[in-house]
């Protein structure tokens, strides 16, 4: 016997006029993480049937764009494109409509499930990687990203990919997700686009000054990197741990000399 999926959020979506119960996931995620702010331009990848587009329009009231291989029924105040989100033509059309880059890219896209978990998980990761790659091309520096992913043995590798590109990354399971569901949402803020150093990168550097805390500071292409436990003149190999808009933190992995 097939389990009836028409739960509380299904009926609530009907009452509130949303096209999908997943609308409440975005509302809950945004309440917790403040991804979408008033006036933001938002792009929804894999947007059909349009529940997230409805919520994005309510939260932002700015330019909202949806993309999907399927046709999306019109939504007042929302522009949609039918096509492949990874194609340059699609990306160019979105940027032309926005007049530049987006503030936020979101994706609740999911593969058609086969019932073979390893296969479905791999396809979910592939879809999430495509969304991440597309988001990089569409987002402004310091932009935000949200994507659904199924948990599994490939999830941590995907999460590391996201962490190398954004300065703040969280994993969240909103209340509107079914308890038995393996889906989680990767919430990523502050795209590192345009910064000379990114988390995970390794450099050989020389400490040229000291910060107010007494920690060593080195410059990489004019960008300050703070390395705890170093002194003026030290030559070290460092791994970038975190990158902020105007400086980064590194950790020593090898001392030279």
PyMOL commands that set and color helices and strands:
alter all, ss='L'
color gray80, all
select helices_A, chain A and resi 8-16+23-33+51-60+88-98+117-138+155-163
alter helices_A, ss='H'
color red, helices_A
select strands_A, chain A and resi 42-45+64-68+78-82+102-107+139-150+166-172+183-191+202-206+209-210+216-220+223-227+235-243+247-255
alter strands_A, ss='S'
color yellow, strands_A
deselect
rebuild
show_as cartoon
